[in-house]
Amino acid sequence: MKHGIVKARDLAEAFPGSASSRSQLIRRLVDRNLLARLPESPRSYRLRLDTGPMALAVIAQLEELGFIPAIMREAI
């Protein structure tokens, strides 16, 4: 993994099974806006936190851990 970019084979441990089943799981994550394909490399993916359903959970966890500055906490 380089700079948050993964390829399907990098996800083999997280998604065991055949390459075909892994590809189907990745497609579902892309469809749910959890992963985004990179335009320059269609088989490379990046975690999506801008509009995906995980965004609020990640922000809440970062806030709980003290990683969100006070000025931003007031805006949330």
Buried (B, 14 or more C-beta within 10 A) or exposed (E): EEEEEBBBEEBEEEBEEEEEEBBEBBEEBBEEBBBBBEEEEEEBBEBBBEEBEBBEEEBEEEBEEEEBEEEEEEEE
